[in-house]
Amino acid sequence: MPRRTTRSPEGQRFGDALHIMRKERGLSQEALAERAEMAADYLGFIERGENVPTLTIMLRLADALEVPPSHMLRTFDKRR
C-alpha cells in the first residue's frame, strides 16, 4: 500500500497513540507487526501517520496489543 503524500492530523494522532501503546508493552515494531500478522514497514508507516489503517488493521492491532478496539481510538474522545 503506498504512503500518502500528506499526513492527516487524525492519522498522526492515531500513529502517536499506537506508538505509545506499543512502547508501554515493551514491543518492537517487528514484534507487534508479527502479532498483528502485518508487515513491520507498514506498521512504521501507520505510527508515523503516513498511512491511515483500515478497520481490519485496527482490529488486528487491538487484538495484538490485547486491548479493546475502542481503546485504539481513545485519543479521539471529543471531551478531551
C-alpha positions as CSV (number, residue, x, y, z in Angstrom):
1,M,0.0,0.0,0.0
2,P,1.6,3.3,-1.0
3,R,2.2,6.1,1.5
4,R,0.1,9.2,1.4
5,T,1.7,12.3,0.1
6,T,0.4,14.4,3.0
7,R,-0.2,13.3,6.6
8,S,-3.7,13.6,8.0
9,P,-3.9,15.1,11.6
10,E,-6.1,12.1,12.6
11,G,-3.6,9.6,11.1
12,Q,-0.8,11.3,13.1
13,R,-2.8,11.2,16.3
14,F,-3.6,7.5,15.8
15,G,0.0,6.8,15.0
16,D,1.3,8.6,18.1
17,A,-1.2,6.7,20.3
18,L,-0.3,3.4,18.7
19,H,3.4,4.1,19.2
20,I,2.8,4.8,22.9
21,M,0.7,1.7,23.4
22,R,3.4,-0.4,21.7
23,K,6.2,1.1,23.8
24,E,4.2,0.6,27.1
25,R,4.1,-3.1,26.3
26,G,7.8,-3.3,25.6
27,L,7.2,-4.4,22.0
28,S,9.3,-3.6,19.0
29,Q,7.6,-2.7,15.7
30,E,8.7,-6.1,14.4
31,A,7.1,-8.0,17.4
32,L,3.8,-6.1,17.2
33,A,3.7,-6.5,13.4
34,E,4.2,-10.2,13.8
35,R,1.5,-10.5,16.4
36,A,-0.9,-8.5,14.1
37,E,0.1,-10.5,11.0
38,M,1.2,-7.5,9.1
39,A,4.5,-6.1,7.6
40,A,6.7,-4.2,10.0
41,D,7.3,-1.4,7.5
42,Y,3.5,-0.9,7.2
43,L,3.3,-0.6,10.9
44,G,6.0,2.1,10.8
45,F,4.0,4.0,8.2
46,I,1.0,3.9,10.5
47,E,3.0,5.0,13.5
48,R,4.4,8.0,11.6
49,G,1.0,8.9,10.3
50,E,2.0,8.2,6.7
51,N,-0.9,5.7,6.3
52,V,-4.3,5.5,8.0
53,P,-5.2,2.0,8.9
54,T,-8.4,0.2,7.8
55,L,-10.8,-1.1,10.3
56,T,-9.4,-4.6,9.8
57,I,-5.9,-3.5,10.6
58,M,-7.1,-1.6,13.7
59,L,-8.9,-4.7,14.9
60,R,-5.7,-6.8,14.4
61,L,-3.6,-4.2,16.2
62,A,-6.1,-4.1,19.1
63,D,-6.0,-7.9,19.4
64,A,-2.2,-7.9,19.2
65,L,-2.0,-5.3,21.9
66,E,-4.6,-7.1,24.0
67,V,-6.9,-4.0,24.3
68,P,-10.5,-3.5,23.3
69,P,-10.8,-1.9,19.8
70,S,-12.3,1.2,21.4
71,H,-9.1,1.7,23.3
72,M,-7.4,2.3,20.0
73,L,-9.5,5.4,19.4
74,R,-9.4,6.9,22.9
75,T,-7.4,9.9,21.8
76,F,-10.3,11.0,19.6
77,D,-12.7,11.5,22.5
78,K,-14.3,14.9,21.9
79,R,-14.3,15.6,25.6
80,R,-10.5,15.8,25.7
